[in-house]
Every structure is written in C-alpha cells, then in structure tokens.
Amino acid sequence: MEVTTFVYGIYPRSDRLRLDYGRFERGLLTSEKLKTIIKEEKDRFYDLTDGIGMVTDPLFNWYDIFRPVALSVEGINLGPLRRYGETNTFYREPIIAGKGGLRFNALSDHEFNENPPFPMFYWGSRNILPIFPSPVAMYNMSFTDRNVNLHEFSENLLEIYAKLADEIGSKNIVIFSPKIGEHEIEEIENIGPKHGIILVSPGGIGKSDFDNTSLKFHSIIVNNIRDLELAANHSRMPGLGILDAHNTRVETKEEIKKHVEAIENTGILKNIVLTHNDYMDFLPRSIADRKVKILQEVN
C-alpha cells in the first residue's frame, strides 16, 4: 500500500513570530520587516516538512480560516468575534452581503488593520497546495443577508479559488470544512472537473453526503478508520487523520505503522494519505514539530 503524508492548515507560530506580531501590533515593527520575518518563518517550515509529500502554506499570517477570504473578496466584511466549535479559538464572523470578485491581487503584498500583511500564500521554492474554507461552511458560519443565494455564493467563491490555484500553479485545491453541511458536496463539485479537490472535514463524512454527486475527489481525509472505505469509494486517495492535533502526547512511529499495517491487511485500499485530525495550531510549536517528524519517518 502506497503511503503519502500531508500537513495542512494553520500551523503553530514560533515564539519569535508571536513576539514579533506583538511588536507589530504595538507599532514597534514595520510591516515591511514583518513580511520579511513571515517569509523566513515559512521557509523554515518548508525545510521542516521537506520529507512530507503534500503541504499547504502554514498560514502564519492567517488569524483564522475565514478572515483572509473575507478581506480579499468583494461583498464580504468582518464582523464580531465568534468561538470556533468547542475550542478556545475564536474567529471574526464574516458578514456576507453579496458576491463579487477579488478586491486586489491576494497573492501580492497588501496591508490591513485587521490581519498581518499579505500575500495570502508564500511558497518560496516549495510546491504547495492552496487551502481555502468550504464556501458552504463559510456561508453557514457567517452572518448572511437573506437575499444571498447559497449556490451563487459558493459558485463565485469557487471560481476565485480556482483562479488563485492557477496562479500558484497547483492542479489540486484543499477545501477545509469543520463539518459537512447540507448540499456541501454538491456545491464543491462545481470546481471538481478543473481541479482535484482534497476535502478535509474533522467533523466526519456520511454516506448520504454523496447522494447527489458523481465527483471523484482527489482525496478525502477522515478521522475515523471506519470511514476509510467510504472515502475510498469517492476519492482516488483516501486519507486518515492519524495524528491527534488536540493532544500534546506525541505518537510513536511504531504506533502509526501498526495502524497502517492493520489497514493494509484489510485489502480495501491501494494507497492512503496520512495526516493530522485538525489544524495543528491548537498545539505548542515544539509538539507540532515533533509530530511532523514522526510523520516523516513513516513516509
């Protein structure tokens, strides 16, 4: 069984970067200097994950999964802070008043009062996957004008995602959804023919989620081994969140290999993606780094 490894989403910032963000917010560090530091930190992350098969930008300059999209796309603004699930993490609730194009080139330098400076993604010499929030999740977790149609909003946002992916040179796009909502898979299908979709949903998947779609995802990441067969039925590379992003205990290489062997012995899968079960931003940086190294040893 072929194994591919994957690290995605908002990764813990180093102590240095946290301190520099504080200095920046107090006006003690210029935006130009901070942009240089962010790029240096991202380069270090790419060095750390050199042995990982697939990675996204570590999103060090994203305060939450919605904010950069809300800042970049016309018709969306930032609202009050909201709690993310049952965690101690918060996000700025988007206010969706309509649909529109990009306000500016999100892959170029840009400055904000509400967020560290852009570009949205920086990849240096590394091939990365662009990651975006599911349009349906964003619609459902926002304050949305009742005149804004879900399908039209999703279609518009997916077109923007596709354009940004093309500019990066990526044929695949990571779509993150905390929990699959009604019609979510159907909406994501709109982007499927042009780009491979890697669907990450910590909340899990169900058989009925795929009732009205024929889309074959590039990969579907699940956190429960029992969902792997369903993920395999609807993707080319099913994936398993085998590392616990909410627990500081570091898994051992032997534990992971035992899980992989058990999956291989079922004979159901020809390949698998191994990753973590949520953003690693919930972990201390040193713990997240150790988990990544364990994942590299299994690759």
C-alpha positions as CSV (number, residue, x, y, z in Angstrom):
1,M,0.0,0.0,0.0
2,E,1.4,3.4,-1.1
3,V,1.6,6.0,1.7
4,T,1.6,9.7,1.2
5,T,1.9,12.2,4.0
6,F,0.2,15.6,4.3
7,V,0.5,18.6,6.6
8,Y,-2.2,21.3,6.2
9,G,-3.8,24.3,7.7
10,I,-2.8,26.9,10.3
11,Y,0.4,25.7,11.9
12,P,1.6,27.0,15.3
13,R,3.7,30.1,15.2
14,S,7.2,30.1,16.7
15,D,7.9,32.1,19.9
16,R,9.8,34.5,17.8
17,L,6.9,35.2,15.4
18,R,4.4,35.6,18.3
19,L,6.7,38.2,19.9
20,D,7.2,40.0,16.5
21,Y,3.4,40.1,16.0
22,G,3.1,41.7,19.4
23,R,5.7,44.3,18.4
24,F,4.0,44.9,15.1
25,E,0.6,45.5,16.8
26,R,2.2,48.0,19.2
27,G,3.8,49.9,16.3
28,L,7.3,48.8,17.2
29,L,7.9,46.8,14.0
30,T,7.3,47.9,10.4
31,S,5.0,46.0,8.0
32,E,7.9,45.5,5.6
33,K,10.1,44.0,8.4
34,L,7.2,41.7,9.5
35,K,6.7,40.5,5.9
36,T,10.3,39.5,5.7
37,I,10.1,37.7,9.1
38,I,6.9,35.8,8.0
39,K,8.7,34.6,4.8
40,E,11.7,33.5,6.8
41,E,9.4,31.6,9.2
42,K,7.6,29.9,6.3
43,D,10.9,28.9,4.7
44,R,11.8,27.2,8.0
45,F,8.5,25.4,7.9
46,Y,9.2,24.2,4.4
47,D,12.6,23.0,5.5
48,L,11.0,21.1,8.4
49,T,8.4,19.5,6.1
50,D,10.9,18.6,3.3
51,G,10.1,14.9,3.7
52,I,6.3,15.4,3.7
53,G,4.6,14.5,0.5
54,M,2.0,17.3,0.4
55,V,1.9,20.6,2.3
56,T,-0.1,23.8,2.4
57,D,1.2,27.2,3.3
58,P,1.4,27.2,7.1
59,L,-0.8,30.3,7.1
60,F,1.3,32.1,9.8
61,N,-0.3,35.3,8.6
62,W,-3.9,34.0,8.9
63,Y,-5.6,34.7,12.2
64,D,-8.4,32.3,11.2
65,I,-9.6,30.3,8.2
66,F,-12.2,32.9,7.1
67,R,-10.5,36.2,7.6
68,P,-8.2,36.4,4.6
69,V,-11.0,35.4,2.3
70,A,-13.4,38.0,3.8
71,L,-10.7,40.7,3.5
72,S,-10.0,39.7,-0.2
73,V,-13.4,39.2,-1.7
74,E,-16.0,41.9,-2.5
75,G,-19.3,41.5,-0.8
76,I,-17.8,40.1,2.4
77,N,-16.8,42.1,5.5
78,L,-15.6,41.2,9.0
79,G,-18.0,41.0,11.9
80,P,-17.6,40.2,15.7
81,L,-15.5,37.5,17.3
82,R,-17.2,34.1,17.5
83,R,-16.0,30.9,19.2
84,Y,-14.8,28.1,16.9
85,G,-16.7,24.9,17.9
86,E,-15.9,23.7,21.5
87,T,-12.4,25.2,21.5
88,N,-10.8,28.3,23.0
89,T,-10.1,29.5,19.5
90,F,-12.1,32.4,18.0
91,Y,-12.7,33.8,14.5
92,R,-14.1,37.0,13.1
93,E,-17.6,36.2,11.8
94,P,-17.8,37.1,8.2
95,I,-20.7,39.4,7.1
96,I,-21.9,38.3,3.7
97,A,-23.8,41.0,1.8
98,G,-23.4,39.8,-1.7
99,K,-20.9,38.3,-4.2
100,G,-18.0,39.8,-6.1
101,G,-14.5,39.4,-7.3
102,L,-11.2,39.9,-5.6
103,R,-10.7,43.4,-4.1
104,F,-6.9,43.1,-5.0
105,N,-4.4,40.5,-6.0
106,A,-4.4,38.3,-2.9
107,L,-1.0,36.8,-3.9
108,S,0.7,40.2,-3.8
109,D,1.8,42.4,-0.9
110,H,-1.1,44.0,0.9
111,E,-1.6,45.6,4.3
112,F,-4.6,45.6,6.7
113,N,-5.6,46.8,10.1
114,E,-7.3,43.5,11.0
115,N,-4.7,41.0,9.8
116,P,-1.0,40.6,9.3
117,P,0.2,41.6,5.8
118,F,-0.3,39.5,2.7
119,P,0.5,37.7,0.3
120,M,-2.2,35.2,1.2
121,F,0.2,32.4,0.3
122,Y,4.0,32.3,0.1
123,W,5.8,29.2,-1.1
124,G,9.4,30.1,-1.8
125,S,11.0,27.1,-3.6
126,R,8.4,24.6,-2.4
127,N,5.4,23.3,-4.3
128,I,2.4,23.9,-2.0
129,L,-1.3,23.3,-2.1
130,P,-3.7,26.2,-1.7
131,I,-6.1,25.8,1.1
132,F,-9.5,27.6,1.5
133,P,-12.6,27.3,3.6
134,S,-15.5,25.5,2.1
135,P,-17.9,28.1,0.7
136,V,-20.9,26.3,2.3
137,A,-19.1,26.3,5.7
138,M,-18.3,30.0,5.3
139,Y,-21.9,30.7,4.3
140,N,-23.3,28.8,7.3
141,M,-20.8,30.2,9.8
142,S,-21.4,33.8,8.7
143,F,-24.0,36.5,9.2
144,T,-25.5,36.2,5.8
145,D,-28.0,38.5,4.1
146,R,-31.2,36.6,3.3
147,N,-31.0,37.7,-0.3
148,V,-27.6,36.0,-0.8
149,N,-28.2,32.6,-2.5
150,L,-26.0,29.7,-1.3
151,H,-25.4,28.3,-4.7
152,E,-24.5,31.6,-6.3
153,F,-22.2,32.5,-3.4
154,S,-20.5,29.1,-3.5
155,E,-20.1,29.2,-7.3
156,N,-18.5,32.6,-7.1
157,L,-16.1,31.7,-4.3
158,L,-15.0,28.5,-6.0
159,E,-14.2,30.4,-9.2
160,I,-12.0,32.7,-7.2
161,Y,-10.3,29.7,-5.5
162,A,-9.6,28.2,-8.9
163,K,-8.0,31.4,-10.3
164,L,-5.7,31.6,-7.2
165,A,-4.8,28.0,-7.6
166,D,-4.0,28.5,-11.3
167,E,-1.7,31.5,-10.3
168,I,0.1,29.3,-7.9
169,G,0.4,26.6,-10.5
170,S,-1.5,24.0,-8.4
171,K,-3.8,21.4,-10.0
172,N,-5.2,20.5,-6.6
173,I,-7.1,22.6,-4.0
174,V,-7.6,21.8,-0.3
175,I,-11.1,22.6,0.9
176,F,-11.5,22.7,4.7
177,S,-14.9,22.2,6.2
178,P,-15.3,21.9,10.0
179,K,-18.4,19.8,9.4
180,I,-20.1,18.8,6.1
181,G,-23.3,20.6,5.7
182,E,-26.4,20.0,3.5
183,H,-25.6,20.3,-0.2
184,E,-21.9,20.9,0.6
185,I,-20.6,18.1,-1.6
186,E,-22.9,19.2,-4.5
187,E,-21.5,22.7,-4.3
188,I,-17.9,21.6,-4.2
189,E,-18.5,19.5,-7.3
190,N,-18.6,22.7,-9.4
191,I,-14.9,23.1,-9.2
192,G,-14.1,19.4,-9.5
193,P,-13.7,19.0,-13.3
194,K,-10.9,21.6,-13.4
195,H,-9.0,20.9,-10.2
196,G,-8.5,17.9,-7.9
197,I,-10.2,18.5,-4.6
198,I,-8.7,17.4,-1.3
199,L,-11.5,17.5,1.2
200,V,-10.7,17.9,4.9
201,S,-13.5,17.7,7.4
202,P,-12.7,17.0,11.0
203,G,-16.4,16.6,11.7
204,G,-16.6,13.5,9.5
205,I,-18.5,12.3,6.4
206,G,-21.6,10.2,5.9
207,K,-22.9,8.1,3.1
208,S,-25.8,10.5,2.4
209,D,-23.4,13.4,1.9
210,F,-22.6,11.9,-1.5
211,D,-26.1,11.0,-2.7
212,N,-26.3,13.7,-5.4
213,T,-22.8,13.8,-6.7
214,S,-20.6,11.8,-9.0
215,L,-17.5,13.7,-8.3
216,K,-14.3,11.7,-7.6
217,F,-12.3,13.7,-5.2
218,H,-8.5,13.7,-5.3
219,S,-8.5,12.8,-1.6
220,I,-11.0,12.8,1.3
221,I,-9.4,13.0,4.7
222,V,-11.3,11.3,7.5
223,N,-10.5,10.9,11.2
224,N,-12.3,7.6,11.8
225,I,-10.8,4.3,10.3
226,R,-14.4,3.1,9.8
227,D,-14.9,5.9,7.3
228,L,-12.0,5.0,5.1
229,E,-13.9,2.7,2.8
230,L,-16.5,5.4,2.2
231,A,-13.7,7.9,1.5
232,A,-12.1,5.4,-0.9
233,N,-15.4,5.0,-2.8
234,H,-15.4,8.7,-3.5
235,S,-11.7,9.6,-3.9
236,R,-8.6,8.5,-5.5
237,M,-6.5,8.7,-2.3
238,P,-8.4,8.3,0.9
239,G,-6.7,9.8,3.9
240,L,-6.6,9.3,7.7
241,G,-6.0,11.9,10.4
242,I,-3.8,9.7,12.4
243,L,-2.0,12.4,14.5
244,D,-4.1,14.0,17.2
245,A,-3.9,17.8,16.8
246,H,-5.7,18.3,20.2
247,N,-3.4,16.2,22.3
248,T,0.2,17.0,23.3
249,R,1.1,13.4,23.5
250,V,3.5,12.6,20.6
251,E,2.6,9.4,18.8
252,T,5.3,6.9,18.1
253,K,6.4,5.6,14.7
254,E,5.6,2.1,15.8
255,E,2.0,3.0,16.7
256,I,1.4,4.6,13.4
257,K,3.0,1.7,11.5
258,K,0.7,-0.7,13.4
259,H,-2.3,1.2,12.3
260,V,-1.1,1.3,8.7
261,E,-0.4,-2.5,8.7
262,A,-3.9,-3.1,10.1
263,I,-5.4,-1.0,7.3
264,E,-3.3,-2.7,4.6
265,N,-4.3,-6.2,5.9
266,T,-7.9,-5.4,5.1
267,G,-7.0,-5.3,1.4
268,I,-9.5,-2.5,0.8
269,L,-7.0,0.3,0.0
270,K,-4.2,0.6,-2.6
271,N,-3.0,3.9,-1.2
272,I,-3.6,6.2,1.7
273,V,-2.8,9.7,2.9
274,L,-1.6,10.1,6.5
275,T,-2.1,13.4,8.2
276,H,-3.4,15.0,11.4
277,N,-7.0,15.2,12.5
278,D,-7.3,19.1,12.6
279,Y,-5.2,22.2,12.4
280,M,-2.1,21.8,14.5
281,D,-2.5,25.4,15.7
282,F,-4.0,24.0,18.9
283,L,-0.6,22.6,19.8
284,P,2.6,24.1,21.2
285,R,5.0,24.6,18.3
286,S,7.6,22.2,19.7
287,I,5.0,19.4,19.9
288,A,3.7,20.0,16.4
289,D,7.3,19.9,15.1
290,R,7.8,16.5,16.8
291,K,4.6,15.1,15.3
292,V,5.6,16.2,11.8
293,K,9.0,14.4,12.2
294,I,7.2,11.2,13.3
295,L,5.0,11.5,10.1
296,Q,8.1,11.9,8.0
297,E,9.6,8.7,9.4
298,V,6.5,6.8,8.3
299,N,6.6,8.2,4.8
